[in-house]
Each structure stands twice: as structure tokens, then as C-alpha cells.
Amino acid sequence: MQKFSWIVLLLITLLSCKKNEVIVDQPPAERIKFEAEYAQRQGSLKVETAISGYSGKGYVVPFVDYSDRLIFSLINDLAGNYTIYIGYSTLTFGATSCYVQINDHTIFTVPLQSTGNIFSEVKCTHTDLLINKNTFTITSGNKHFAIDYIRIEPYVEGPVAANLVTPNPSPEAVRLYNYLKESYGKKIHSGATGITSSLDEENWIFSQTGKYPALAGFDFMNHTRNFSWEIKDDLVKNAVYWWSQKGMVACHWHWRDPLRTNDAFYSPTGSSGEKTYFDATKISDTLSVEYKAMITDIDTIASYLIKLRNANVPVLWRPLHEASGKWFWWGYKGAEATKALWIVMYNRLVKHHRLNNLIWIWTSDIKGDNMSWYPGDEYVDILGMDIYPADGDFSSQTNSFNKLKSDFGARKLITLSENGSIPDPDNLVKDKAGWLYFMPWYGDYTRKSTINPVSQWQKIMNHTYVITRDEMPDLKN
């Protein structure tokens, strides 16, 4: 068991409380709490006791702007990986967020759910702590809040699920999943996605680097419409070809309005372009026209997935992506509607259409309510995150990786299911950010020099940590 240097901390506390050094109360050895009132305060921060329920001798407020910084100094005997929690209150100001930096890692955001005038605790992340001194800095988001303490405990990683959630999965799906489990955390798989059915981006990457990505992504965006420019079986043809070349196949679905009111998939809060008010809550009303329209569309997509099943192609299947952002209609009505729709889709595809070649990917996030959106372990094989950093930001996104891993108890594989700038492999190795694969969006996100310059692509595709298609095993047999 890793232990903290209690005597050293106590001496520091007794000798330098006036300097706002960290104090440790006396919790069990596996849980260690650092009270905010003893941390270093900058800006307008002060200790108060006006509302009850705090830990220790007070809490720190008001976190008005970025100059308000609360700095904890953690001193420990042994390095190790720890889960970090923050004790806080949002007072009367409602939900907000704080910014956190641990040692010299990238600053990241921690959502704080509305608590009113009571104190709560949020899981922040899990991270490696160094021998001797570590710094943990909290700065303000966009509203006032109070910090009561930080608490750490040794991070215990659970085993990744042994089997796929689909009963009697196809041999190819089992081989692919077992391969992904075996390579998880040791390598990252390169990926790309074209517009709907094409392999344009994959071919462009090959033209620039001499190597194809290991994964090709396809979109069923137009498969519930009869657009003259879309040859729908091209998706099947290209996916079958890619699998024949040892590549992995991923499919997602920008699901257009099932009622055909228009061709939109964005909700009223979504991006520019057409919007739909389609009501996903109707998935629970089997007599509604909306329910019947959704089932019809699911059946349409199933007809193409069946062709892939019959061709023995396993599919990394990622429907209802980015639901918690609410900018797509399937997330607009909230978590319960999305979860119900996911489960109906799962049952329709797996039990009704007997699709056993799907590996189910749920797109999550690191917001405080991410678990309330989750359909459940019995319906999800892999967790994804869609991350679009600033152009040219090649950082590992390790804080997001660790947060998701901690929130879900490391029970599922975690992948970078969409991205802009690709994390630099050197940063991935240094930060131990074990994303399963990356998949930049098509067009500018793949080709623009300010986002993913050719020189960076060449480094990535020739890096020993990155798996390209030619390095994939033959999983067909």
C-alpha cells in the first residue's frame, strides 16, 4: 500500500499554516483528504464558514476570475496512480465548472453540478503523482463556487469486459474484439473517415505517407433518403474491400429526421443549417408515428449491416453519437429518451435482425452527468470520445482519457472516436494516454495544414506506437 508521509506533512502544517500549506486530517490509509483552508490562496480567495456542512475548519470562496487560484501541495513517499475528488459547493449560483491543473499537465475542465448551499463531491480524474511534491491548482470557471477539500485514493483498475455484449457474436467480431483488448494501451490504431461511403481520405493519407490507416470510417447519413448522388451499396462494397485488406471497419450514422419533415439531423440547438424538432421521447410510445418512423429507418440501416454480416465483416458500430451535447435530435430531449432509443435499436438490430457482427460504441464525455446518459454495460462494448482541440494542438488529451477511464471503472476499452488534430504519438507514450484508435473527421480536419499538416501525418504513420493497415493481423481466419 502506498503511504503518504504523515509526519512530514504534520510538521509542515505546524510550522507553516500561516503560509497556507496543505494539512491532512487523519482518514483511513486508503483515503487522504487535503483541506482547502490550508492550501495557498491567490487573488481574492478567502476562508469562510457561513454555510454549514463543510469539512475541516472552513471552505474557500469566491473564485471570481482566473486570478483566483487555490494551490494544494501534496507530499508523498511513493509515486503512484491516484483518483482525485473535489469537495465543493456551487452555493446559489447554479451549475458551473472549474479549471484544474495537476503538476505540469494540461489544464482541464471539471463540471460542477448545481448543489445549492450544501457541499458535494465530484470525481475529478485519476493521474500519476510524483515522489515528493505535487501541485494541484484550481481556478475559476464562469460562476462563483466554493472549494472544501480535495481527496485522493489509490486508483484500482478493473478488468476490461471479457466478452462482447451481443449474444453469440460472429467469429470475426470476437477475433477483432480480442485483438483490440490485447493491443489496448500498447499501441494506437490509425484511422480516418470519408464523407458517407467513400475511401477518399484513406487514399489521400496513403498518397502523402505511403501507408493506409488501420481503420476506415463510413457514415449512413444518406441511406434513409434517395439522393441521386449517393450509391448506397458503395458503403458495403468499400467496407468489404477494406476488411479484405486487413483493415478495420467503423460505421456511424447522422440520422436524418425520420418523419421526413426535412433532411436535418441537427436539433434546434445544433450547428448551422437545417434543424429538426423530431421528438425522440416517442420511442416509448409504440403507437406513435414517430416510433414507427424510427423503426422503419433502423430497419433500413439494418439491411446494409446484414450485407456486411453476410460478407463476414465485423463493424465498429457507433450510432447516436454525441447525444449528451443535445445538438442532434436523438439527444435533444435528454438522457432518458436517448437511452431508451439506444436499447430499442440494440434489440431491433441484435434480436430482431440477428446482427451478430456489431461491436457497440457509446460516445461519452467528461461532464459531470456523463454516467446518467450511459445506456449500461450490457449494451456497450467500447467507450468513445469526440475531441476537437485547437488547430495544431497535438497533446495527448490524457486528462480526458483518464477521466473517462476513472468514471467507468476501466471496464470498457476507450477510443478517440472523432477528432481534429491528432495527438502526437510521443505525447501519447509520455502521458500513458491509451486511446484505442484515432479518427479525424474528413476534409479539412484530415488535410488542412493548420490542423494535421502532412509532416505530422508522416511522423504519425511511421511511428512505432501507431498501427497502420499493413501492420494489422489477418483477422478473417
ROKOLBA-920065 format. One line per field, with one value per residue (C-alpha): residue number from 1; residue in three letters; z, x, y. Coordinates in nm, 2 decimals. Example, Ala and Ser with C-alpha at 12.3 -4.5 7.8 and 13.67 -1.06 7.14 Angstrom:
<pts>
num 1	2
residuo ALA	SER
pz 0.78	0.71
px 1.23	1.37
py -0.45	-0.11
</pts>
This chain:
<pts>
num 1	2	3	4	5	6	7	8	9	10	11	12	13	14	15	16	17	18	19	20	21	22	23	24	25	26	27	28	29	30	31	32	33	34	35	36	37	38	39	40	41	42	43	44	45	46	47	48	49	50	51	52	53	54	55	56	57	58	59	60	61	62	63	64	65	66	67	68	69	70	71	72	73	74	75	76	77	78	79	80	81	82	83	84	85	86	87	88	89	90	91	92	93	94	95	96	97	98	99	100	101	102	103	104	105	106	107	108	109	110	111	112	113	114	115	116	117	118	119	120	121	122	123	124	125	126	127	128	129	130	131	132	133	134	135	136	137	138	139	140	141	142	143	144	145	146	147	148	149	150	151	152	153	154	155	156	157	158	159	160	161	162	163	164	165	166	167	168	169	170	171	172	173	174	175	176	177	178	179	180	181	182	183	184	185	186	187	188	189	190	191	192	193	194	195	196	197	198	199	200	201	202	203	204	205	206	207	208	209	210	211	212	213	214	215	216	217	218	219	220	221	222	223	224	225	226	227	228	229	230	231	232	233	234	235	236	237	238	239	240	241	242	243	244	245	246	247	248	249	250	251	252	253	254	255	256	257	258	259	260	261	262	263	264	265	266	267	268	269	270	271	272	273	274	275	276	277	278	279	280	281	282	283	284	285	286	287	288	289	290	291	292	293	294	295	296	297	298	299	300	301	302	303	304	305	306	307	308	309	310	311	312	313	314	315	316	317	318	319	320	321	322	323	324	325	326	327	328	329	330	331	332	333	334	335	336	337	338	339	340	341	342	343	344	345	346	347	348	349	350	351	352	353	354	355	356	357	358	359	360	361	362	363	364	365	366	367	368	369	370	371	372	373	374	375	376	377	378	379	380	381	382	383	384	385	386	387	388	389	390	391	392	393	394	395	396	397	398	399	400	401	402	403	404	405	406	407	408	409	410	411	412	413	414	415	416	417	418	419	420	421	422	423	424	425	426	427	428	429	430	431	432	433	434	435	436	437	438	439	440	441	442	443	444	445	446	447	448	449	450	451	452	453	454	455	456	457	458	459	460	461	462	463	464	465	466	467	468	469	470	471	472	473	474	475	476	477
residuo MET	GLN	LYS	PHE	SER	TRP	ILE	VAL	LEU	LEU	LEU	ILE	THR	LEU	LEU	SER	CYS	LYS	LYS	ASN	GLU	VAL	ILE	VAL	ASP	GLN	PRO	PRO	ALA	GLU	ARG	ILE	LYS	PHE	GLU	ALA	GLU	TYR	ALA	GLN	ARG	GLN	GLY	SER	LEU	LYS	VAL	GLU	THR	ALA	ILE	SER	GLY	TYR	SER	GLY	LYS	GLY	TYR	VAL	VAL	PRO	PHE	VAL	ASP	TYR	SER	ASP	ARG	LEU	ILE	PHE	SER	LEU	ILE	ASN	ASP	LEU	ALA	GLY	ASN	TYR	THR	ILE	TYR	ILE	GLY	TYR	SER	THR	LEU	THR	PHE	GLY	ALA	THR	SER	CYS	TYR	VAL	GLN	ILE	ASN	ASP	HIS	THR	ILE	PHE	THR	VAL	PRO	LEU	GLN	SER	THR	GLY	ASN	ILE	PHE	SER	GLU	VAL	LYS	CYS	THR	HIS	THR	ASP	LEU	LEU	ILE	ASN	LYS	ASN	THR	PHE	THR	ILE	THR	SER	GLY	ASN	LYS	HIS	PHE	ALA	ILE	ASP	TYR	ILE	ARG	ILE	GLU	PRO	TYR	VAL	GLU	GLY	PRO	VAL	ALA	ALA	ASN	LEU	VAL	THR	PRO	ASN	PRO	SER	PRO	GLU	ALA	VAL	ARG	LEU	TYR	ASN	TYR	LEU	LYS	GLU	SER	TYR	GLY	LYS	LYS	ILE	HIS	SER	GLY	ALA	THR	GLY	ILE	THR	SER	SER	LEU	ASP	GLU	GLU	ASN	TRP	ILE	PHE	SER	GLN	THR	GLY	LYS	TYR	PRO	ALA	LEU	ALA	GLY	PHE	ASP	PHE	MET	ASN	HIS	THR	ARG	ASN	PHE	SER	TRP	GLU	ILE	LYS	ASP	ASP	LEU	VAL	LYS	ASN	ALA	VAL	TYR	TRP	TRP	SER	GLN	LYS	GLY	MET	VAL	ALA	CYS	HIS	TRP	HIS	TRP	ARG	ASP	PRO	LEU	ARG	THR	ASN	ASP	ALA	PHE	TYR	SER	PRO	THR	GLY	SER	SER	GLY	GLU	LYS	THR	TYR	PHE	ASP	ALA	THR	LYS	ILE	SER	ASP	THR	LEU	SER	VAL	GLU	TYR	LYS	ALA	MET	ILE	THR	ASP	ILE	ASP	THR	ILE	ALA	SER	TYR	LEU	ILE	LYS	LEU	ARG	ASN	ALA	ASN	VAL	PRO	VAL	LEU	TRP	ARG	PRO	LEU	HIS	GLU	ALA	SER	GLY	LYS	TRP	PHE	TRP	TRP	GLY	TYR	LYS	GLY	ALA	GLU	ALA	THR	LYS	ALA	LEU	TRP	ILE	VAL	MET	TYR	ASN	ARG	LEU	VAL	LYS	HIS	HIS	ARG	LEU	ASN	ASN	LEU	ILE	TRP	ILE	TRP	THR	SER	ASP	ILE	LYS	GLY	ASP	ASN	MET	SER	TRP	TYR	PRO	GLY	ASP	GLU	TYR	VAL	ASP	ILE	LEU	GLY	MET	ASP	ILE	TYR	PRO	ALA	ASP	GLY	ASP	PHE	SER	SER	GLN	THR	ASN	SER	PHE	ASN	LYS	LEU	LYS	SER	ASP	PHE	GLY	ALA	ARG	LYS	LEU	ILE	THR	LEU	SER	GLU	ASN	GLY	SER	ILE	PRO	ASP	PRO	ASP	ASN	LEU	VAL	LYS	ASP	LYS	ALA	GLY	TRP	LEU	TYR	PHE	MET	PRO	TRP	TYR	GLY	ASP	TYR	THR	ARG	LYS	SER	THR	ILE	ASN	PRO	VAL	SER	GLN	TRP	GLN	LYS	ILE	MET	ASN	HIS	THR	TYR	VAL	ILE	THR	ARG	ASP	GLU	MET	PRO	ASP	LEU	LYS	ASN
pz 0.00	-0.10	0.20	0.25	0.47	0.76	0.99	0.73	0.65	1.01	1.07	0.76	0.88	1.23	1.11	0.82	0.85	0.81	0.47	0.37	0.33	0.30	0.61	0.62	0.86	0.98	0.74	0.67	0.48	0.16	0.16	0.21	0.23	0.19	0.33	0.12	0.41	0.44	0.07	-0.09	-0.19	-0.47	-0.58	-0.38	-0.23	0.15	0.40	0.51	0.74	0.67	0.54	0.73	0.62	0.52	0.61	0.83	0.95	0.66	0.28	0.02	-0.19	-0.42	-0.74	-0.94	-1.21	-1.33	-1.08	-0.80	-0.77	-0.50	-0.49	-0.30	-0.23	-0.19	-0.04	-0.07	-0.02	-0.33	-0.68	-0.80	-0.97	-0.77	-0.82	-0.72	-0.59	-0.52	-0.24	-0.35	-0.34	-0.62	-0.35	-0.51	-0.85	-1.02	-1.23	-1.34	-1.38	-1.25	-1.42	-1.28	-1.34	-1.18	-1.19	-1.54	-1.72	-1.95	-1.77	-1.80	-1.71	-1.43	-1.44	-1.11	-1.08	-0.90	-0.53	-0.37	-0.02	0.05	-0.01	-0.26	-0.42	-0.78	-0.92	-1.10	-1.27	-1.20	-1.25	-1.17	-0.86	-0.82	-0.53	-0.30	-0.40	-0.64	-0.71	-0.77	-0.88	-0.90	-1.09	-1.17	-1.45	-1.52	-1.19	-0.82	-0.62	-0.30	-0.26	0.05	0.00	-0.24	-0.16	-0.32	-0.31	-0.49	-0.84	-0.88	-1.24	-1.32	-1.59	-1.94	-2.02	-2.14	-2.39	-2.64	-2.53	-2.84	-2.77	-2.99	-3.18	-3.51	-3.50	-3.68	-3.43	-3.14	-3.31	-3.37	-3.01	-2.86	-3.08	-2.96	-2.60	-2.65	-2.81	-2.58	-2.41	-2.60	-2.94	-3.10	-3.43	-3.71	-3.86	-4.10	-4.22	-4.55	-4.64	-4.62	-4.83	-4.98	-4.91	-5.02	-4.70	-4.66	-5.01	-4.96	-4.64	-4.84	-5.11	-4.85	-4.63	-4.82	-4.56	-4.52	-4.18	-4.00	-3.97	-4.22	-4.11	-4.30	-4.25	-4.31	-4.34	-4.67	-4.66	-4.55	-4.84	-5.22	-5.32	-5.67	-5.59	-5.33	-5.45	-5.12	-5.19	-5.23	-4.85	-4.84	-5.13	-4.98	-4.63	-4.77	-4.96	-4.67	-4.44	-4.72	-4.69	-4.31	-4.23	-3.96	-4.05	-3.84	-3.91	-3.76	-3.86	-3.89	-3.87	-4.07	-3.95	-3.95	-4.03	-4.34	-4.23	-4.37	-4.41	-4.09	-3.81	-3.60	-3.32	-3.26	-3.05	-3.31	-3.57	-3.87	-4.14	-4.12	-3.78	-3.68	-3.39	-3.41	-3.07	-2.96	-2.65	-2.88	-2.89	-2.57	-2.75	-2.98	-3.14	-3.24	-3.59	-3.46	-3.32	-3.64	-3.84	-3.62	-3.66	-4.03	-4.05	-3.82	-4.04	-4.35	-4.20	-4.09	-4.45	-4.52	-4.20	-4.29	-4.61	-4.41	-4.18	-4.47	-4.60	-4.26	-4.19	-3.82	-3.77	-3.50	-3.47	-3.33	-3.35	-3.16	-3.12	-2.92	-2.77	-2.45	-2.65	-2.74	-3.08	-3.26	-3.23	-3.06	-2.76	-2.77	-2.54	-2.27	-2.14	-2.08	-2.43	-2.57	-2.36	-2.45	-2.82	-2.78	-2.62	-2.88	-3.15	-2.99	-2.95	-3.30	-3.47	-3.24	-3.16	-3.45	-3.73	-3.57	-3.64	-3.45	-3.63	-3.44	-3.17	-3.00	-2.93	-2.70	-2.74	-2.39	-2.24	-1.92	-1.80	-1.45	-1.58	-1.82	-1.64	-1.64	-2.02	-2.03	-2.17	-1.95	-1.96	-2.11	-2.42	-2.48	-2.58	-2.63	-2.50	-2.74	-2.70	-2.98	-2.91	-3.14	-2.98	-3.11	-3.45	-3.42	-3.06	-3.07	-2.69	-2.58	-2.42	-2.13	-1.88	-2.08	-2.12	-1.75	-1.65	-1.87	-1.76	-1.39	-1.43	-1.59	-1.37	-1.67	-1.76	-2.13	-2.40	-2.47	-2.81	-2.97	-3.19	-3.36	-3.36	-3.53	-3.47	-3.39	-3.07	-3.12	-3.06	-2.84	-2.62	-2.60	-2.49	-2.24	-2.08	-2.10	-2.28	-2.41	-2.67	-2.88	-3.21	-3.35	-3.64	-3.77	-3.94	-4.32	-4.54	-4.37	-4.04	-4.22	-4.48	-4.37	-4.28	-3.97	-3.82	-3.94	-4.16	-4.39	-4.19	-3.88	-4.08	-4.20	-3.84	-3.71	-3.98	-3.94	-3.56	-3.38	-3.14	-3.43	-3.61	-3.98	-4.21	-4.33	-3.97	-3.89	-3.84	-4.07	-3.85	-4.12	-4.02
px 0.00	0.14	0.16	0.19	0.45	0.22	0.49	0.64	0.30	0.22	0.55	0.49	0.14	0.25	0.54	0.38	0.00	0.02	0.17	-0.14	0.04	-0.16	-0.29	-0.40	-0.67	-0.65	-0.86	-0.80	-0.48	-0.66	-0.83	-0.64	-0.81	-0.64	-0.85	-0.88	-0.84	-0.47	-0.39	-0.22	-0.46	-0.41	-0.63	-0.95	-0.99	-1.06	-1.18	-1.54	-1.77	-2.11	-2.28	-2.28	-2.18	-1.82	-1.52	-1.24	-1.24	-1.40	-1.41	-1.26	-1.45	-1.53	-1.34	-1.44	-1.18	-0.87	-0.65	-0.83	-0.61	-0.61	-0.29	-0.25	0.09	0.08	0.39	0.41	0.66	0.59	0.48	0.16	-0.17	-0.45	-0.81	-0.87	-1.20	-1.30	-1.53	-1.73	-2.05	-2.20	-2.38	-2.67	-2.51	-2.61	-2.41	-2.06	-1.71	-1.36	-1.02	-0.77	-0.40	-0.20	0.17	0.27	-0.02	-0.26	-0.53	-0.87	-1.23	-1.42	-1.80	-1.96	-2.33	-2.56	-2.57	-2.73	-2.60	-2.48	-2.15	-2.10	-1.81	-1.71	-1.46	-1.20	-0.97	-0.71	-0.34	0.01	0.15	0.52	0.75	0.78	0.59	0.29	0.08	-0.29	-0.43	-0.79	-0.90	-1.24	-1.49	-1.77	-1.96	-1.88	-1.83	-1.67	-1.39	-1.40	-1.12	-0.95	-0.94	-0.72	-0.73	-0.52	-0.66	-0.77	-0.82	-1.09	-1.06	-1.20	-1.51	-1.41	-1.69	-1.89	-2.25	-2.40	-2.51	-2.33	-2.12	-1.97	-1.62	-1.48	-1.63	-1.48	-1.14	-1.14	-1.25	-0.99	-0.72	-0.83	-0.82	-0.47	-0.33	-0.51	-0.27	0.02	-0.04	-0.29	-0.46	-0.46	-0.80	-0.98	-1.33	-1.47	-1.79	-2.05	-1.94	-1.60	-1.24	-1.12	-0.94	-0.78	-0.64	-0.52	-0.33	-0.17	-0.07	0.11	0.26	0.28	0.07	-0.31	-0.47	-0.58	-0.94	-1.18	-1.50	-1.83	-2.15	-2.50	-2.61	-2.79	-2.91	-3.26	-3.30	-3.30	-3.04	-2.93	-2.56	-2.54	-2.48	-2.57	-2.41	-2.07	-2.05	-2.09	-1.85	-1.58	-1.62	-1.59	-1.28	-1.12	-1.18	-1.03	-0.71	-0.69	-0.84	-1.10	-1.44	-1.63	-1.98	-2.17	-2.50	-2.60	-2.97	-3.19	-3.54	-3.73	-4.06	-3.91	-4.03	-3.69	-3.35	-3.20	-3.03	-2.94	-3.17	-3.29	-2.97	-2.74	-2.50	-2.58	-2.81	-3.14	-3.29	-3.55	-3.78	-3.82	-3.92	-3.71	-3.93	-4.18	-3.96	-4.15	-4.49	-4.52	-4.84	-4.69	-4.60	-4.26	-4.19	-4.29	-4.07	-3.77	-3.82	-3.85	-3.52	-3.35	-3.47	-3.34	-2.99	-3.01	-3.05	-2.70	-2.55	-2.69	-2.50	-2.18	-2.27	-2.32	-1.98	-1.83	-1.73	-1.73	-1.84	-1.73	-2.09	-2.13	-2.49	-2.65	-2.31	-2.25	-2.61	-2.53	-2.43	-2.80	-2.72	-2.86	-3.23	-3.15	-3.00	-3.22	-3.49	-3.25	-3.07	-3.37	-3.50	-3.16	-3.10	-3.44	-3.37	-3.03	-3.19	-3.47	-3.21	-2.99	-3.28	-3.41	-3.07	-2.94	-3.26	-3.49	-3.24	-2.99	-2.69	-2.41	-2.12	-2.16	-1.92	-2.13	-1.96	-2.11	-1.98	-1.94	-1.78	-1.62	-1.91	-2.04	-2.36	-2.20	-2.30	-2.67	-2.66	-2.49	-2.72	-2.54	-2.26	-2.49	-2.54	-2.19	-1.86	-1.64	-1.64	-1.56	-1.49	-1.51	-1.24	-1.17	-0.88	-0.75	-0.59	-0.24	-0.29	-0.12	-0.14	-0.24	-0.58	-0.47	-0.69	-1.00	-0.88	-0.81	-1.14	-1.34	-1.14	-1.19	-1.57	-1.64	-1.40	-1.19	-1.45	-1.45	-1.20	-1.17	-1.12	-1.08	-1.38	-1.36	-1.10	-0.95	-0.57	-0.43	-0.24	0.13	0.24	0.53	0.28	0.06	0.35	0.48	0.14	0.02	-0.30	-0.40	-0.66	-0.76	-0.76	-0.79	-1.02	-1.00	-1.31	-1.30	-1.20	-1.01	-0.99	-0.78	-0.60	-0.57	-0.21	-0.31	-0.49	-0.30	0.00	0.15	0.47	0.28	0.09	0.42	0.55	0.24	0.21	0.57	0.58	0.64	0.34	0.10	-0.05	-0.12	-0.32	-0.01	0.07	-0.27	-0.31	-0.54	-0.85	-1.06	-0.94
py 0.00	0.34	0.57	0.94	1.10	1.18	1.31	1.53	1.67	1.73	1.92	2.13	2.21	2.31	2.52	2.69	2.71	3.08	3.02	2.82	2.49	2.17	2.00	1.64	1.52	1.16	0.94	0.57	0.50	0.44	0.78	1.10	1.44	1.79	2.08	2.39	2.63	2.53	2.55	2.85	3.12	3.38	3.66	3.74	3.40	3.37	3.12	3.13	2.93	3.10	2.78	2.46	2.11	2.18	1.96	2.07	2.44	2.61	2.64	2.88	3.13	3.32	3.22	3.52	3.52	3.34	3.53	3.34	3.03	2.77	2.57	2.24	2.10	1.72	1.54	1.17	0.89	0.68	0.76	0.60	0.65	0.81	0.90	1.26	1.40	1.76	1.87	2.18	2.38	2.59	2.80	2.98	3.03	2.70	2.46	2.57	2.44	2.48	2.45	2.21	2.16	1.88	1.94	2.05	1.86	2.05	2.25	2.07	2.14	1.98	2.03	2.11	2.02	2.26	2.19	2.49	2.57	2.22	2.05	1.77	1.58	1.52	1.27	1.48	1.24	0.98	1.06	0.97	1.15	1.20	1.13	1.43	1.74	1.75	2.07	2.07	2.41	2.50	2.82	2.96	2.88	3.12	3.14	3.16	2.84	2.71	2.45	2.25	1.99	1.76	1.39	1.12	0.74	0.48	0.41	0.05	-0.05	-0.30	-0.57	-0.48	-0.68	-1.02	-1.07	-0.87	-0.77	-0.94	-1.30	-1.55	-1.29	-1.37	-1.53	-1.23	-0.99	-1.20	-1.21	-0.83	-0.76	-0.99	-0.83	-0.48	-0.59	-0.74	-0.42	-0.17	0.06	-0.08	0.08	0.32	0.24	0.50	0.58	0.81	0.87	0.97	1.15	0.87	0.58	0.68	0.60	0.94	1.03	0.69	0.72	1.07	0.96	0.69	0.93	1.15	0.89	0.56	0.39	0.33	0.39	0.07	0.18	0.33	0.51	0.52	0.72	0.60	0.97	0.93	0.57	0.66	0.90	0.86	1.12	1.08	1.13	0.85	0.50	0.33	0.00	0.17	0.17	-0.21	-0.26	-0.03	-0.18	-0.54	-0.44	-0.27	-0.57	-0.79	-0.58	-0.65	-0.31	-0.24	-0.10	0.16	0.29	0.58	0.74	1.10	1.01	1.25	1.34	1.00	1.18	1.34	1.68	1.79	1.63	1.76	1.58	1.88	1.98	2.34	2.39	2.24	2.38	2.59	2.45	2.28	2.19	1.93	1.92	1.54	1.41	1.11	1.05	0.89	0.58	0.48	0.52	0.22	0.35	0.69	0.78	0.88	0.54	0.37	0.61	0.54	0.16	0.19	0.38	0.13	-0.15	0.03	0.06	-0.30	-0.41	-0.28	-0.41	-0.75	-0.74	-0.68	-0.96	-1.19	-1.09	-1.18	-0.81	-0.71	-0.35	-0.10	0.04	0.39	0.52	0.81	0.98	1.30	1.26	1.45	1.76	1.78	1.93	1.62	1.53	1.20	1.38	1.70	1.56	1.44	1.13	0.91	0.94	0.87	0.56	0.42	0.47	0.30	0.00	-0.02	0.00	-0.27	-0.51	-0.44	-0.50	-0.78	-0.97	-0.90	-0.88	-1.12	-0.89	-1.06	-0.87	-0.54	-0.41	-0.13	0.20	0.46	0.82	0.97	1.28	1.40	1.62	1.56	1.39	1.16	0.84	0.95	0.92	0.58	0.30	0.04	-0.21	-0.47	-0.26	-0.11	-0.27	0.04	0.39	0.68	1.04	1.30	1.57	1.87	2.06	2.39	2.36	2.22	2.10	1.76	1.70	1.35	1.45	1.24	1.41	1.32	0.97	0.93	1.09	0.85	0.55	0.65	0.73	0.39	0.19	0.09	-0.18	-0.08	0.00	0.37	0.52	0.87	0.81	1.15	1.42	1.72	1.75	1.40	1.35	1.32	0.96	1.08	1.26	0.95	0.74	1.00	1.06	0.70	0.80	0.46	0.56	0.25	0.44	0.79	0.90	1.26	1.39	1.42	1.72	2.00	1.81	1.55	1.75	2.12	2.21	2.41	2.11	1.80	1.90	1.65	1.64	1.54	1.27	1.13	1.12	0.96	0.69	0.59	0.59	0.26	0.33	0.37	0.07	0.11	-0.12	-0.31	-0.39	-0.54	-0.91	-1.11	-1.14	-1.31	-1.65
</pts>
